[in-house]
Amino acid sequence: MIVTFGPVAPSEDVVGWRLMFVRDFVEVPVPFDQAARVLAEGDDAWLDSLAGAAVDEEGEHLLNVGLTDGGIGPSKTVRVTTARPTWVGGELMVPVVWSATGVTWLFPVLDVNLVLGTMGNNCSQLAIEGRYDPPLGVAGRILDRSMLHRVAEATIRCFLVKLARSIGEVAAQSEAGSERGMVGFEVVLNRR
């Protein structure tokens, strides 16, 4: 009888071994039509308004992502590329790819869709769903499955919360002339 302890790496042919899947969501207290208008605009104003957003020489957005919303703790600059938003059913989907700048081989490339759906008259749901391939080969995959996926989840959650806040701020700016100005914007987190 052979007994092994700890993770054992299956062959590369096993479905799901290489890619890690992610999904998270937050509620955005902005009516769906306003939030969809913000995401569907071709100028990526929602990315521009994120704290620390910059644009590189190729016109791609550079964002500082980390484990906390306040910028305290470890963080990394990533290059964010978006594709044209599309409607799928009654939801708006925006493809997003982010990749690390600088030492890229230590960090995964995140390939996700932002999905905006309605949650009633005055609320929307912003979800992120997609995948990443952990770096560093088999050793990186084992580390990711044992603990580093928690870092990825926290980073994605922080990005999603900031993005939801950004959508609210851009929507509030576009509605500044109306009596329904959005004062005291707050993101409502999902309960896990």
C-alpha positions as CSV (number, residue, x, y, z in Angstrom):
1,M,0.0,0.0,0.0
2,I,1.4,3.4,-1.0
3,V,0.2,6.5,0.9
4,T,1.0,10.0,-0.2
5,F,0.5,13.3,1.6
6,G,0.1,16.7,0.0
7,P,-0.9,17.6,-3.5
8,V,0.1,15.3,-6.3
9,A,0.5,16.9,-9.8
10,P,-1.6,15.1,-12.4
11,S,-0.6,15.1,-16.0
12,E,-1.1,18.3,-18.1
13,D,-4.0,16.5,-19.9
14,V,-6.3,16.7,-16.9
15,V,-9.0,19.3,-17.5
16,G,-8.9,22.1,-15.0
17,W,-5.4,21.5,-13.7
18,R,-3.7,24.4,-15.5
19,L,-6.4,27.1,-15.3
20,M,-7.8,28.6,-12.1
21,F,-11.4,29.9,-12.4
22,V,-12.5,33.0,-10.6
23,R,-16.0,34.6,-10.0
24,D,-17.1,37.3,-7.7
25,F,-19.7,40.0,-7.6
26,V,-20.8,43.2,-5.9
27,E,-24.0,45.2,-5.9
28,V,-23.7,48.7,-7.4
29,P,-26.5,51.0,-6.1
30,V,-26.8,52.6,-9.6
31,P,-29.7,51.9,-11.9
32,F,-28.8,49.4,-14.6
33,D,-29.3,51.8,-17.5
34,Q,-26.9,54.3,-16.0
35,A,-24.3,51.7,-15.1
36,A,-24.6,50.1,-18.6
37,R,-24.1,53.5,-20.2
38,V,-20.9,54.0,-18.2
39,L,-19.5,50.6,-19.2
40,A,-20.6,50.8,-22.8
41,E,-19.0,54.2,-23.5
42,G,-16.1,53.8,-25.9
43,D,-13.7,56.0,-23.9
44,D,-13.3,53.7,-20.9
45,A,-14.1,56.6,-18.5
46,W,-14.8,54.0,-15.8
47,L,-11.1,52.9,-16.0
48,D,-9.8,56.4,-16.1
49,S,-11.5,57.3,-12.9
50,L,-9.9,54.4,-10.9
51,A,-7.4,55.7,-8.4
52,G,-3.9,55.7,-9.8
53,A,-5.0,54.9,-13.4
54,A,-2.5,55.9,-16.0
55,V,-2.1,55.2,-19.7
56,D,1.1,53.8,-21.2
57,E,2.7,54.8,-24.5
58,E,0.5,52.3,-26.4
59,G,-2.7,53.8,-25.0
60,E,-3.4,50.9,-22.6
61,H,-4.5,51.6,-19.0
62,L,-2.0,50.9,-16.1
63,L,-3.7,50.2,-12.8
64,N,-2.2,49.5,-9.4
65,V,-3.9,46.4,-8.0
66,G,-3.4,44.9,-4.5
67,L,-4.9,43.2,-1.6
68,T,-6.6,46.2,0.0
69,D,-8.7,49.1,-1.2
70,G,-6.8,51.7,0.6
71,G,-3.5,51.1,-1.1
72,I,-1.9,49.7,2.0
73,G,0.0,46.4,1.6
74,P,1.5,44.7,-1.4
75,S,0.5,45.8,-4.9
76,K,1.4,45.5,-8.5
77,T,1.0,47.6,-11.6
78,V,-0.9,45.8,-14.3
79,R,-1.7,46.6,-17.9
80,V,-5.5,46.5,-18.5
81,T,-6.9,45.9,-22.0
82,T,-10.6,45.9,-22.7
83,A,-12.5,44.7,-25.8
84,R,-15.8,46.1,-27.1
85,P,-18.7,45.5,-24.8
86,T,-21.4,43.2,-26.0
87,W,-25.0,42.4,-24.9
88,V,-25.7,38.8,-23.9
89,G,-29.3,38.3,-23.0
90,G,-30.2,41.2,-20.8
91,E,-26.6,41.6,-19.5
92,L,-23.7,43.7,-20.6
93,M,-20.4,41.9,-20.9
94,V,-17.0,43.6,-21.2
95,P,-13.9,41.4,-21.9
96,V,-10.9,42.4,-19.8
97,V,-7.3,41.1,-19.8
98,W,-4.8,42.2,-17.3
99,S,-1.1,41.4,-17.3
100,A,1.7,42.4,-15.0
101,T,4.2,45.0,-16.0
102,G,7.9,44.7,-15.2
103,V,8.7,41.1,-14.0
104,T,5.9,39.4,-15.8
105,W,6.9,35.8,-15.4
106,L,6.0,35.9,-11.6
107,F,2.4,36.9,-12.2
108,P,-0.5,35.3,-14.0
109,V,-2.4,36.9,-16.9
110,L,-6.0,37.4,-15.9
111,D,-8.6,36.8,-18.7
112,V,-12.1,37.7,-17.4
113,N,-15.5,39.2,-18.4
114,L,-17.1,41.9,-16.4
115,V,-20.8,41.2,-16.4
116,L,-23.3,43.9,-15.5
117,G,-26.9,42.8,-14.7
118,T,-29.9,44.4,-13.2
119,M,-31.1,43.9,-9.7
120,G,-34.2,46.0,-9.7
121,N,-35.0,49.7,-10.4
122,N,-32.1,51.3,-8.5
123,C,-29.4,48.6,-8.3
124,S,-27.1,46.7,-10.6
125,Q,-24.9,43.7,-10.1
126,L,-21.3,43.8,-11.3
127,A,-19.7,40.4,-11.6
128,I,-16.2,39.3,-12.7
129,E,-15.8,35.8,-14.1
130,G,-12.9,34.2,-15.9
131,R,-9.6,32.4,-15.5
132,Y,-5.9,32.7,-15.1
133,D,-3.0,30.3,-15.6
134,P,-0.7,30.3,-12.5
135,P,2.9,31.2,-13.3
136,L,6.0,29.0,-12.6
137,G,4.7,25.8,-14.1
138,V,3.7,22.9,-11.9
139,A,5.3,24.4,-8.8
140,G,3.3,27.6,-9.3
141,R,0.1,25.6,-9.8
142,I,0.6,23.6,-6.6
143,L,1.3,26.9,-4.6
144,D,-1.7,28.5,-6.2
145,R,-4.0,25.6,-5.3
146,S,-2.7,25.5,-1.7
147,M,-2.6,29.2,-0.9
148,L,-1.9,31.8,-3.6
149,H,-5.4,31.5,-5.0
150,R,-6.5,33.4,-1.9
151,V,-4.2,36.3,-2.9
152,A,-5.7,36.2,-6.4
153,E,-9.3,36.3,-4.9
154,A,-8.5,39.2,-2.6
155,T,-6.9,41.1,-5.5
156,I,-9.8,40.5,-7.8
157,R,-12.3,41.5,-5.0
158,C,-10.4,44.7,-4.4
159,F,-10.4,45.5,-8.1
160,L,-14.1,44.8,-8.4
161,V,-15.0,47.0,-5.4
162,K,-12.9,49.9,-6.9
163,L,-14.5,49.4,-10.3
164,A,-18.0,49.4,-8.8
165,R,-17.2,52.7,-7.0
166,S,-15.7,54.1,-10.3
167,I,-18.9,53.2,-12.2
168,G,-20.9,55.0,-9.5
169,E,-18.7,58.1,-9.6
170,V,-18.8,58.3,-13.4
171,A,-22.6,57.8,-13.4
172,A,-22.9,60.5,-10.7
173,Q,-20.8,62.9,-12.8
174,S,-23.0,62.3,-15.8
175,E,-26.1,62.9,-13.8
176,A,-24.7,65.9,-11.9
177,G,-27.3,68.2,-13.6
178,S,-30.2,66.2,-12.4
179,E,-31.9,66.3,-9.0
180,R,-31.0,62.6,-8.6
181,G,-27.3,63.2,-7.9
182,M,-25.6,60.3,-6.2
183,V,-24.4,61.6,-2.9
184,G,-22.7,59.1,-0.5
185,F,-22.1,56.4,-3.1
186,E,-21.3,53.0,-1.4
187,V,-20.7,49.6,-2.8
188,V,-22.6,46.7,-1.3
189,L,-20.6,43.5,-1.1
190,N,-22.0,40.1,-1.7
191,R,-22.2,37.7,1.2
192,R,-20.1,34.6,0.8
